Structure formats: structure tokens, C-alpha cells
Amino acid sequence: MNRTLPVILFGAALREDGTAGPVLLRRIAAAVRFGQCSSVPPLWIPTGGVPQGGRTEAEVMTGLLRDAGISVAAILPEPTASDTCDSVIVCTRILRARGYSGPVGIVTSDFHMMRCVAMMRAAGWTVVKIPAPSGVGLAVGRRAWQWLREVPATVWDVFLVILWRLKQAR
């Protein structure tokens, strides 16, 4: 790989019609802001394969990145991952196959960042955090739920990534 920073954009649920919801739009906005300030050109890796309205999260994010003026050559969509853990594993495979071993940027919502960072580190990466704010306009209970569900999900997903790495070492 050239001197680039791979940046994984973790997907978020699409609306039924296949358009981006507010969580995904905030993630894209955070990514674009980061790209505008970055001294190293990002290689954007939008990941997410859960379809709605005939489109995957990765496809929708690719379109939004293109709409923001990002070149198609700077985008490497990953449209197969079924969840966050799968995204970490599939993106790790992609980056390793390309010979990459440096730091990796990750774009996700602030409440989701702990889990993504923990999994990426368990997969062997140094992480550059690119958080998107999540609580805009949310009720306190909903925001608390977003954070609380991440604790057990983090433990479980890190366990799965460690198991995957152990299987790779055989």
C-alpha cells in the first residue's frame, strides 16, 4: 500500500427504503471532516452487508462518500459483513492481503467506539479513533441503552475476535 491511512467506516442500520438514517449520516460526516484535515490520504473502507431496499450499508456509504467529493479510487467498499465483529474480521483480511500493517482509522458512533476499538486491537491493529456524535436529539433512556448494550457486546465480540485469531495461528 502507498502512504495512506485505511479508514474503516462501520455501517449502521439503513431505513427500509435503503437510505441512510441519522446515525449513518453522522458517521459519514465525521469521516468527511477527518479526511479534510488529514495529512495522510485515507483509503476509505465502508463496511456493512445488511441490505435494506436492495442496498447494503457499504453501498450507501460509498455513494455518500462520492457525493462528498471523494474519489472512487480512494474507496474500497466491503459489502459482505453481517455485523460489527464480521466487519473487523473481513476488513482485517482485506488489509492483511494488501500487505498493510500500520495504524487503521475507525469511524463509528461515540457509543460504539469502545467495542470497535477493543475488537480492532484484539485483531492486532493500532487504532486512530474518528468518533461521530450519537446523542443528538435522543431521549436520555435511549442514549443510556445505546451505551449499556455495548458493554456485554464488547466482551462477546472481543472474545470472538480472539478465537478467530487463535484459529488463524494454527
FIMI-870684 format. One record per residue: residue number from 1; residue in one letter; x, y, z of N, C-alpha, C in turn. Coordinates in Angstrom, 2 decimals. Layout:
<sevos>
+-----+---+---------+---------+---------+---------+---------+---------+---------+---------+---------+
|   k | r |     n_u |     n_v |     n_w |    ca_u |    ca_v |    ca_w |     c_u |     c_v |     c_w |
+-----+---+---------+---------+---------+---------+---------+---------+---------+---------+---------+
| NUM | A |       X |       Y |       Z |       X |       Y |       Z |       X |       Y |       Z |
...
+-----+---+---------+---------+---------+---------+---------+---------+---------+---------+---------+
</sevos>
This chain:
<sevos>
+-----+---+---------+---------+---------+---------+---------+---------+---------+---------+---------+
|   k | r |     n_u |     n_v |     n_w |    ca_u |    ca_v |    ca_w |     c_u |     c_v |     c_w |
+-----+---+---------+---------+---------+---------+---------+---------+---------+---------+---------+
|   1 | M |    0.82 |   -1.18 |    0.00 |    0.00 |    0.00 |    0.00 |    0.87 |    1.25 |    0.00 |
|   2 | N |    0.41 |    2.27 |   -0.66 |    1.12 |    3.54 |   -0.63 |    0.96 |    4.15 |    0.75 |
|   3 | R |    1.49 |    5.32 |    0.91 |    1.37 |    6.03 |    2.18 |   -0.06 |    6.53 |    2.33 |
|   4 | T |   -0.90 |    5.67 |    2.85 |   -2.30 |    6.00 |    3.10 |   -2.68 |    5.52 |    4.48 |
|   5 | L |   -3.79 |    6.01 |    4.97 |   -4.35 |    5.52 |    6.22 |   -5.67 |    4.84 |    5.89 |
|   6 | P |   -5.73 |    3.53 |    6.01 |   -7.03 |    2.88 |    5.82 |   -7.98 |    3.35 |    6.92 |
|   7 | V |   -9.18 |    3.71 |    6.53 |  -10.19 |    4.17 |    7.48 |  -11.44 |    3.32 |    7.27 |
|   8 | I |  -11.76 |    2.52 |    8.28 |  -12.95 |    1.67 |    8.23 |  -14.14 |    2.46 |    8.74 |
|   9 | L |  -15.18 |    2.53 |    7.92 |  -16.42 |    3.17 |    8.32 |  -17.41 |    2.07 |    8.66 |
|  10 | F |  -17.71 |    1.92 |    9.93 |  -18.65 |    0.89 |   10.35 |  -20.07 |    1.31 |    9.99 |
|  11 | G |  -20.81 |    0.36 |    9.42 |  -22.17 |    0.63 |    8.98 |  -23.13 |    0.81 |   10.14 |
|  12 | A |  -24.32 |    1.22 |    9.80 |  -25.43 |    1.35 |   10.74 |  -26.69 |    1.02 |    9.96 |
|  13 | A |  -27.70 |    0.60 |   10.67 |  -28.94 |    0.14 |   10.02 |  -29.47 |    1.18 |    9.04 |
|  14 | L |  -29.84 |    0.70 |    7.87 |  -30.46 |    1.54 |    6.86 |  -31.96 |    1.59 |    7.11 |
|  15 | R |  -32.59 |    2.61 |    6.55 |  -34.06 |    2.67 |    6.58 |  -34.60 |    1.59 |    5.65 |
|  16 | E |  -35.87 |    1.28 |    5.78 |  -36.49 |    0.23 |    4.96 |  -36.33 |    0.48 |    3.47 |
|  17 | D |  -36.30 |    1.76 |    3.07 |  -36.19 |    2.07 |    1.65 |  -34.73 |    2.06 |    1.15 |
|  18 | G |  -33.79 |    1.70 |    2.04 |  -32.40 |    1.61 |    1.64 |  -31.62 |    2.91 |    1.73 |
|  19 | T |  -32.18 |    3.90 |    2.39 |  -31.46 |    5.16 |    2.58 |  -30.82 |    5.20 |    3.96 |
|  20 | A |  -29.86 |    6.11 |    4.10 |  -29.14 |    6.25 |    5.37 |  -30.01 |    6.92 |    6.41 |
|  21 | G |  -29.93 |    6.40 |    7.63 |  -30.57 |    7.03 |    8.77 |  -29.62 |    8.04 |    9.40 |
|  22 | P |  -30.08 |    8.71 |   10.46 |  -29.26 |    9.75 |   11.08 |  -27.92 |    9.25 |   11.64 |
|  23 | V |  -27.89 |    8.05 |   12.19 |  -26.64 |    7.52 |   12.75 |  -25.60 |    7.37 |   11.64 |
|  24 | L |  -25.99 |    6.79 |   10.53 |  -25.06 |    6.59 |    9.42 |  -24.62 |    7.93 |    8.82 |
|  25 | L |  -25.55 |    8.86 |    8.71 |  -25.20 |   10.18 |    8.17 |  -24.18 |   10.89 |    9.06 |
|  26 | R |  -24.32 |   10.76 |   10.38 |  -23.35 |   11.38 |   11.28 |  -21.98 |   10.71 |   11.15 |
|  27 | R |  -21.96 |    9.41 |   10.92 |  -20.69 |    8.71 |   10.73 |  -20.00 |    9.20 |    9.46 |
|  28 | I |  -20.75 |    9.35 |    8.39 |  -20.18 |    9.85 |    7.13 |  -19.66 |   11.27 |    7.32 |
|  29 | A |  -20.43 |   12.12 |    8.00 |  -19.99 |   13.50 |    8.24 |  -18.68 |   13.53 |    9.02 |
|  30 | A |  -18.55 |   12.67 |   10.03 |  -17.30 |   12.61 |   10.81 |  -16.15 |   12.16 |    9.92 |
|  31 | A |  -16.40 |   11.20 |    9.06 |  -15.36 |   10.71 |    8.15 |  -14.90 |   11.81 |    7.21 |
|  32 | V |  -15.84 |   12.51 |    6.62 |  -15.50 |   13.57 |    5.66 |  -14.70 |   14.67 |    6.36 |
|  33 | R |  -15.12 |   15.07 |    7.57 |  -14.37 |   16.08 |    8.33 |  -12.93 |   15.61 |    8.57 |
|  34 | F |  -12.79 |   14.35 |    8.97 |  -11.46 |   13.80 |    9.21 |  -10.63 |   13.86 |    7.93 |
|  35 | G |  -11.21 |   13.43 |    6.82 |  -10.49 |   13.42 |    5.55 |  -10.03 |   14.80 |    5.13 |
|  36 | Q |  -10.83 |   15.81 |    5.42 |  -10.47 |   17.18 |    5.05 |   -9.27 |   17.70 |    5.86 |
|  37 | C |   -9.07 |   17.15 |    7.06 |   -7.99 |   17.61 |    7.94 |   -6.78 |   16.69 |    7.95 |
|  38 | S |   -6.90 |   15.52 |    7.35 |   -5.85 |   14.51 |    7.44 |   -4.65 |   14.88 |    6.56 |
|  39 | S |   -3.46 |   14.69 |    7.12 |   -2.24 |   14.93 |    6.34 |   -1.87 |   13.72 |    5.49 |
|  40 | V |   -2.50 |   12.59 |    5.77 |   -2.28 |   11.35 |    5.02 |   -3.57 |   11.01 |    4.29 |
|  41 | P |   -3.51 |   10.73 |    2.99 |   -4.76 |   10.44 |    2.28 |   -5.40 |    9.14 |    2.77 |
|  42 | P |   -6.67 |    9.21 |    3.14 |   -7.35 |    7.99 |    3.60 |   -7.71 |    7.06 |    2.45 |
|  43 | L |   -7.70 |    5.78 |    2.75 |   -8.33 |    4.77 |    1.90 |   -9.59 |    4.38 |    2.65 |
|  44 | W |  -10.72 |    4.81 |    2.17 |  -11.99 |    4.61 |    2.86 |  -12.48 |    3.19 |    2.64 |
|  45 | I |  -12.84 |    2.52 |    3.73 |  -13.37 |    1.16 |    3.65 |  -14.73 |    1.13 |    4.34 |
|  46 | P |  -15.79 |    1.49 |    3.60 |  -17.12 |    1.39 |    4.19 |  -17.53 |   -0.08 |    4.29 |
|  47 | T |  -17.92 |   -0.52 |    5.47 |  -18.23 |   -1.93 |    5.67 |  -19.64 |   -2.11 |    6.20 |
|  48 | G |  -20.31 |   -3.10 |    5.67 |  -21.65 |   -3.45 |    6.10 |  -22.41 |   -4.08 |    4.97 |
|  49 | G |  -22.88 |   -5.30 |    5.21 |  -23.56 |   -6.04 |    4.16 |  -25.01 |   -6.34 |    4.43 |
|  50 | V |  -25.60 |   -5.67 |    5.41 |  -27.01 |   -5.93 |    5.73 |  -27.87 |   -5.07 |    4.82 |
|  51 | P |  -28.62 |   -5.71 |    3.90 |  -29.37 |   -4.92 |    2.92 |  -30.73 |   -4.44 |    3.42 |
|  52 | Q |  -31.12 |   -3.31 |    2.90 |  -32.47 |   -2.77 |    3.03 |  -32.78 |   -2.11 |    1.69 |
|  53 | G |  -33.96 |   -2.32 |    1.19 |  -34.33 |   -1.70 |   -0.07 |  -33.39 |   -2.07 |   -1.21 |
|  54 | G |  -32.77 |   -3.26 |   -1.12 |  -31.88 |   -3.73 |   -2.18 |  -30.48 |   -3.15 |   -2.15 |
|  55 | R |  -30.13 |   -2.42 |   -1.08 |  -28.80 |   -1.81 |   -0.98 |  -28.16 |   -2.17 |    0.36 |
|  56 | T |  -26.84 |   -2.35 |    0.35 |  -26.13 |   -2.63 |    1.60 |  -25.64 |   -1.32 |    2.21 |
|  57 | E |  -25.26 |   -1.40 |    3.47 |  -24.69 |   -0.23 |    4.16 |  -23.46 |    0.27 |    3.41 |
|  58 | A |  -22.61 |   -0.66 |    2.98 |  -21.38 |   -0.27 |    2.27 |  -21.70 |    0.48 |    0.97 |
|  59 | E |  -22.70 |    0.02 |    0.25 |  -23.09 |    0.70 |   -1.00 |  -23.59 |    2.11 |   -0.72 |
|  60 | V |  -24.43 |    2.24 |    0.30 |  -24.98 |    3.55 |    0.64 |  -23.87 |    4.50 |    1.08 |
|  61 | M |  -22.96 |    4.00 |    1.94 |  -21.86 |    4.85 |    2.39 |  -20.94 |    5.23 |    1.24 |
|  62 | T |  -20.70 |    4.31 |    0.32 |  -19.88 |    4.63 |   -0.85 |  -20.50 |    5.78 |   -1.63 |
|  63 | G |  -21.80 |    5.71 |   -1.84 |  -22.50 |    6.80 |   -2.54 |  -22.39 |    8.12 |   -1.81 |
|  64 | L |  -22.53 |    8.09 |   -0.49 |  -22.43 |    9.32 |    0.30 |  -21.02 |    9.89 |    0.28 |
|  65 | L |  -20.02 |    9.02 |    0.31 |  -18.64 |    9.50 |    0.20 |  -18.40 |   10.13 |   -1.17 |
|  66 | R |  -18.91 |    9.50 |   -2.22 |  -18.78 |   10.05 |   -3.57 |  -19.49 |   11.41 |   -3.66 |
|  67 | D |  -20.68 |   11.49 |   -3.05 |  -21.42 |   12.77 |   -3.04 |  -20.63 |   13.86 |   -2.33 |
|  68 | A |  -19.78 |   13.47 |   -1.38 |  -18.95 |   14.43 |   -0.64 |  -17.66 |   14.78 |   -1.39 |
|  69 | G |  -17.51 |   14.24 |   -2.60 |  -16.36 |   14.58 |   -3.42 |  -15.17 |   13.66 |   -3.31 |
|  70 | I |  -15.35 |   12.52 |   -2.66 |  -14.25 |   11.57 |   -2.50 |  -14.16 |   10.70 |   -3.75 |
|  71 | S |  -12.96 |   10.57 |   -4.26 |  -12.71 |    9.81 |   -5.49 |  -13.04 |    8.34 |   -5.30 |
|  72 | V |  -13.58 |    7.72 |   -6.34 |  -13.88 |    6.29 |   -6.30 |  -12.60 |    5.48 |   -6.06 |
|  73 | A |  -11.46 |    6.00 |   -6.51 |  -10.18 |    5.30 |   -6.31 |   -9.76 |    5.26 |   -4.84 |
|  74 | A |  -10.34 |    6.14 |   -4.03 |   -9.99 |    6.21 |   -2.60 |  -10.99 |    5.43 |   -1.74 |
|  75 | I |  -11.89 |    4.68 |   -2.38 |  -12.93 |    3.94 |   -1.65 |  -12.82 |    2.46 |   -1.98 |
|  76 | L |  -12.79 |    1.64 |   -0.95 |  -12.74 |    0.19 |   -1.10 |  -13.91 |   -0.40 |   -0.31 |
|  77 | P |  -15.09 |   -0.51 |   -0.95 |  -16.27 |   -0.98 |   -0.22 |  -16.14 |   -2.44 |    0.22 |
|  78 | E |  -16.69 |   -2.73 |    1.38 |  -16.74 |   -4.10 |    1.90 |  -18.21 |   -4.40 |    2.17 |
|  79 | P |  -18.94 |   -4.97 |    1.20 |  -20.38 |   -5.13 |    1.31 |  -20.86 |   -6.49 |    1.81 |
|  80 | T |  -20.03 |   -7.25 |    2.53 |  -20.44 |   -8.60 |    2.92 |  -20.63 |   -8.81 |    4.41 |
|  81 | A |  -20.03 |   -7.99 |    5.25 |  -20.07 |   -8.21 |    6.70 |  -21.48 |   -8.10 |    7.25 |
|  82 | S |  -21.84 |   -9.05 |    8.09 |  -23.20 |   -9.10 |    8.63 |  -23.36 |   -8.38 |    9.96 |
|  83 | D |  -22.25 |   -8.06 |   10.63 |  -22.32 |   -7.34 |   11.90 |  -20.95 |   -6.72 |   12.18 |
|  84 | T |  -20.83 |   -6.06 |   13.32 |  -19.59 |   -5.36 |   13.65 |  -18.40 |   -6.31 |   13.74 |
|  85 | C |  -18.58 |   -7.42 |   14.40 |  -17.49 |   -8.39 |   14.54 |  -17.04 |   -8.89 |   13.17 |
|  86 | D |  -18.00 |   -9.22 |   12.34 |  -17.69 |   -9.67 |   10.99 |  -16.94 |   -8.58 |   10.21 |
|  87 | S |  -17.33 |   -7.32 |   10.39 |  -16.63 |   -6.22 |    9.73 |  -15.17 |   -6.17 |   10.12 |
|  88 | V |  -14.88 |   -6.33 |   11.41 |  -13.49 |   -6.31 |   11.87 |  -12.70 |   -7.43 |   11.22 |
|  89 | I |  -13.26 |   -8.62 |   11.20 |  -12.55 |   -9.78 |   10.65 |  -12.35 |   -9.64 |    9.14 |
|  90 | V |  -13.41 |   -9.29 |    8.42 |  -13.31 |   -9.17 |    6.96 |  -12.35 |   -8.04 |    6.58 |
|  91 | C |  -12.45 |   -6.90 |    7.25 |  -11.55 |   -5.79 |    6.93 |  -10.11 |   -6.12 |    7.28 |
|  92 | T |   -9.91 |   -6.86 |    8.36 |   -8.55 |   -7.31 |    8.71 |   -7.99 |   -8.19 |    7.60 |
|  93 | R |   -8.81 |   -9.10 |    7.09 |   -8.35 |   -9.96 |    5.99 |   -7.99 |   -9.13 |    4.75 |
|  94 | I |   -8.82 |   -8.17 |    4.44 |   -8.57 |   -7.31 |    3.27 |   -7.25 |   -6.56 |    3.43 |
|  95 | L |   -7.06 |   -5.95 |    4.59 |   -5.85 |   -5.16 |    4.81 |   -4.60 |   -6.02 |    4.84 |
|  96 | R |   -4.68 |   -7.18 |    5.48 |   -3.52 |   -8.08 |    5.52 |   -3.19 |   -8.59 |    4.11 |
|  97 | A |   -4.22 |   -8.89 |    3.32 |   -3.99 |   -9.37 |    1.95 |   -3.31 |   -8.29 |    1.10 |
|  98 | R |   -3.54 |   -7.03 |    1.45 |   -2.91 |   -5.92 |    0.73 |   -1.54 |   -5.58 |    1.31 |
|  99 | G |   -1.11 |   -6.34 |    2.33 |    0.20 |   -6.13 |    2.93 |    0.28 |   -5.00 |    3.93 |
| 100 | Y |   -0.86 |   -4.54 |    4.40 |   -0.88 |   -3.40 |    5.31 |   -0.69 |   -3.85 |    6.75 |
| 101 | S |    0.13 |   -3.11 |    7.50 |    0.36 |   -3.46 |    8.91 |    0.38 |   -2.24 |    9.82 |
| 102 | G |    0.12 |   -1.07 |    9.31 |    0.18 |    0.16 |   10.11 |   -1.11 |    0.44 |   10.85 |
| 103 | P |   -1.27 |    1.67 |   11.32 |   -2.48 |    2.04 |   12.04 |   -3.69 |    2.06 |   11.11 |
| 104 | V |   -4.86 |    1.92 |   11.71 |   -6.12 |    1.92 |   10.97 |   -7.07 |    2.90 |   11.65 |
| 105 | G |   -7.66 |    3.78 |   10.85 |   -8.68 |    4.67 |   11.38 |  -10.01 |    3.94 |   11.44 |
| 106 | I |  -10.81 |    4.27 |   12.44 |  -12.15 |    3.70 |   12.51 |  -13.16 |    4.81 |   12.79 |
| 107 | V |  -14.21 |    4.80 |   11.98 |  -15.29 |    5.76 |   12.12 |  -16.51 |    5.02 |   12.61 |
| 108 | T |  -17.02 |    5.46 |   13.74 |  -18.27 |    4.91 |   14.26 |  -18.84 |    5.90 |   15.26 |
| 109 | S |  -20.01 |    5.60 |   15.76 |  -20.64 |    6.46 |   16.75 |  -19.89 |    6.39 |   18.07 |
| 110 | D |  -19.97 |    7.47 |   18.84 |  -19.23 |    7.52 |   20.11 |  -19.58 |    6.34 |   21.02 |
| 111 | F |  -20.86 |    5.97 |   21.10 |  -21.26 |    4.87 |   21.97 |  -20.72 |    3.52 |   21.50 |
| 112 | H |  -20.42 |    3.41 |   20.23 |  -19.97 |    2.16 |   19.60 |  -18.45 |    2.05 |   19.54 |
| 113 | M |  -17.78 |    3.16 |   19.82 |  -16.32 |    3.25 |   19.66 |  -15.58 |    2.26 |   20.56 |
| 114 | M |  -15.99 |    2.14 |   21.82 |  -15.31 |    1.24 |   22.75 |  -15.23 |   -0.17 |   22.18 |
| 115 | R |  -16.35 |   -0.67 |   21.67 |  -16.39 |   -2.02 |   21.13 |  -15.50 |   -2.15 |   19.89 |
| 116 | C |  -15.60 |   -1.20 |   18.98 |  -14.81 |   -1.27 |   17.75 |  -13.32 |   -1.18 |   18.04 |
| 117 | V |  -12.92 |   -0.29 |   18.93 |  -11.50 |   -0.17 |   19.29 |  -11.01 |   -1.47 |   19.92 |
| 118 | A |  -11.77 |   -2.02 |   20.85 |  -11.36 |   -3.25 |   21.53 |  -11.20 |   -4.40 |   20.53 |
| 119 | M |  -12.15 |   -4.53 |   19.61 |  -12.05 |   -5.60 |   18.62 |  -10.88 |   -5.40 |   17.66 |
| 120 | M |  -10.68 |   -4.17 |   17.21 |   -9.57 |   -3.90 |   16.29 |   -8.23 |   -4.16 |   16.98 |
| 121 | R |   -8.13 |   -3.78 |   18.23 |   -6.88 |   -4.07 |   18.97 |   -6.71 |   -5.57 |   19.15 |
| 122 | A |   -7.80 |   -6.28 |   19.45 |   -7.72 |   -7.74 |   19.58 |   -7.30 |   -8.38 |   18.26 |
| 123 | A |   -7.64 |   -7.73 |   17.15 |   -7.26 |   -8.24 |   15.82 |   -5.82 |   -7.84 |   15.46 |
| 124 | G |   -5.17 |   -7.06 |   16.33 |   -3.77 |   -6.73 |   16.12 |   -3.48 |   -5.35 |   15.57 |
| 125 | W |   -4.46 |   -4.46 |   15.56 |   -4.28 |   -3.15 |   14.96 |   -4.04 |   -2.06 |   15.99 |
| 126 | T |   -3.30 |   -1.04 |   15.58 |   -3.24 |    0.23 |   16.28 |   -4.36 |    1.07 |   15.67 |
| 127 | V |   -5.10 |    1.77 |   16.51 |   -6.33 |    2.42 |   16.04 |   -6.25 |    3.94 |   16.15 |
| 128 | V |   -6.74 |    4.62 |   15.12 |   -6.98 |    6.05 |   15.13 |   -8.50 |    6.22 |   15.23 |
| 129 | K |   -8.97 |    6.81 |   16.33 |  -10.41 |    6.94 |   16.55 |  -10.96 |    8.17 |   15.83 |
| 130 | I |  -12.08 |    7.97 |   15.13 |  -12.78 |    9.05 |   14.45 |  -14.24 |    8.95 |   14.87 |
| 131 | P |  -14.59 |    9.54 |   16.02 |  -15.93 |    9.36 |   16.57 |  -16.97 |   10.28 |   15.93 |
| 132 | A |  -18.17 |    9.76 |   15.81 |  -19.31 |   10.55 |   15.37 |  -20.24 |   10.71 |   16.57 |
| 133 | P |  -20.72 |   11.92 |   16.84 |  -21.64 |   12.09 |   17.97 |  -22.94 |   11.35 |   17.73 |
| 134 | S |  -23.50 |   10.80 |   18.79 |  -24.69 |    9.96 |   18.60 |  -25.93 |   10.48 |   19.29 |
| 135 | G |  -25.79 |   11.27 |   20.31 |  -26.93 |   11.58 |   21.16 |  -27.77 |   12.76 |   20.75 |
| 136 | V |  -27.56 |   13.28 |   19.57 |  -28.30 |   14.46 |   19.14 |  -29.79 |   14.15 |   19.10 |
| 137 | G |  -30.54 |   14.81 |   19.95 |  -31.99 |   14.67 |   19.94 |  -32.54 |   13.39 |   20.54 |
| 138 | L |  -31.70 |   12.57 |   21.16 |  -32.18 |   11.31 |   21.73 |  -32.63 |   11.50 |   23.17 |
| 139 | A |  -33.67 |   10.77 |   23.54 |  -34.11 |   10.77 |   24.93 |  -33.02 |   10.14 |   25.80 |
| 140 | V |  -32.98 |   10.53 |   27.06 |  -31.95 |   10.05 |   27.98 |  -31.97 |    8.52 |   28.06 |
| 141 | G |  -33.14 |    7.92 |   28.14 |  -33.25 |    6.46 |   28.23 |  -32.68 |    5.77 |   27.01 |
| 142 | R |  -32.95 |    6.30 |   25.85 |  -32.44 |    5.71 |   24.60 |  -30.92 |    5.82 |   24.54 |
| 143 | R |  -30.40 |    6.97 |   24.93 |  -28.94 |    7.17 |   24.93 |  -28.28 |    6.23 |   25.94 |
| 144 | A |  -28.88 |    6.08 |   27.12 |  -28.33 |    5.17 |   28.13 |  -28.33 |    3.74 |   27.59 |
| 145 | W |  -29.41 |    3.34 |   26.91 |  -29.48 |    2.00 |   26.34 |  -28.37 |    1.78 |   25.32 |
| 146 | Q |  -28.10 |    2.77 |   24.48 |  -27.03 |    2.64 |   23.49 |  -25.71 |    2.30 |   24.18 |
| 147 | W |  -25.41 |    2.99 |   25.26 |  -24.15 |    2.77 |   25.96 |  -24.16 |    1.45 |   26.72 |
| 148 | L |  -25.26 |    1.13 |   27.40 |  -25.31 |   -0.08 |   28.23 |  -25.21 |   -1.36 |   27.42 |
| 149 | R |  -25.81 |   -1.39 |   26.26 |  -25.75 |   -2.62 |   25.47 |  -24.34 |   -2.89 |   24.94 |
| 150 | E |  -23.51 |   -1.87 |   24.87 |  -22.17 |   -2.02 |   24.33 |  -21.24 |   -2.81 |   25.25 |
| 151 | V |  -21.49 |   -2.78 |   26.56 |  -20.59 |   -3.47 |   27.49 |  -20.61 |   -4.98 |   27.25 |
| 152 | P |  -21.76 |   -5.66 |   27.33 |  -21.73 |   -7.10 |   27.05 |  -21.36 |   -7.42 |   25.60 |
| 153 | A |  -21.78 |   -6.56 |   24.68 |  -21.44 |   -6.79 |   23.27 |  -19.92 |   -6.70 |   23.06 |
| 154 | T |  -19.27 |   -5.79 |   23.76 |  -17.81 |   -5.66 |   23.65 |  -17.12 |   -6.91 |   24.14 |
| 155 | V |  -17.53 |   -7.39 |   25.30 |  -16.91 |   -8.60 |   25.86 |  -17.08 |   -9.76 |   24.89 |
| 156 | W |  -18.28 |   -9.96 |   24.39 |  -18.56 |  -11.08 |   23.50 |  -17.79 |  -10.96 |   22.18 |
| 157 | D |  -17.86 |   -9.79 |   21.57 |  -17.21 |   -9.62 |   20.27 |  -15.69 |   -9.72 |   20.36 |
| 158 | V |  -15.09 |   -9.19 |   21.42 |  -13.64 |   -9.33 |   21.59 |  -13.28 |  -10.80 |   21.75 |
| 159 | F |  -14.08 |  -11.53 |   22.50 |  -13.88 |  -12.97 |   22.64 |  -13.89 |  -13.65 |   21.27 |
| 160 | L |  -14.86 |  -13.30 |   20.43 |  -14.96 |  -13.90 |   19.09 |  -13.75 |  -13.55 |   18.22 |
| 161 | V |  -13.28 |  -12.32 |   18.31 |  -12.10 |  -11.92 |   17.52 |  -10.87 |  -12.68 |   18.00 |
| 162 | I |  -10.72 |  -12.83 |   19.31 |   -9.58 |  -13.59 |   19.83 |   -9.65 |  -15.04 |   19.36 |
| 163 | L |  -10.84 |  -15.64 |   19.40 |  -10.98 |  -17.01 |   18.89 |  -10.59 |  -17.09 |   17.42 |
| 164 | W |  -11.03 |  -16.13 |   16.64 |  -10.69 |  -16.09 |   15.21 |   -9.18 |  -16.01 |   15.02 |
| 165 | R |   -8.52 |  -15.13 |   15.79 |   -7.06 |  -15.01 |   15.67 |   -6.35 |  -16.30 |   16.05 |
| 166 | L |   -6.85 |  -16.96 |   17.10 |   -6.24 |  -18.23 |   17.51 |   -6.36 |  -19.28 |   16.41 |
| 167 | K |   -7.52 |  -19.31 |   15.74 |   -7.71 |  -20.25 |   14.63 |   -6.77 |  -19.92 |   13.47 |
| 168 | Q |   -6.50 |  -18.63 |   13.25 |   -5.60 |  -18.21 |   12.17 |   -4.17 |  -18.63 |   12.45 |
| 169 | A |   -3.81 |  -18.71 |   13.73 |   -2.43 |  -19.03 |   14.12 |   -2.10 |  -20.50 |   13.91 |
| 170 | R |   -3.10 |  -21.35 |   13.76 |   -2.85 |  -22.79 |   13.58 |   -2.24 |  -23.09 |   12.25 |
+-----+---+---------+---------+---------+---------+---------+---------+---------+---------+---------+
</sevos>
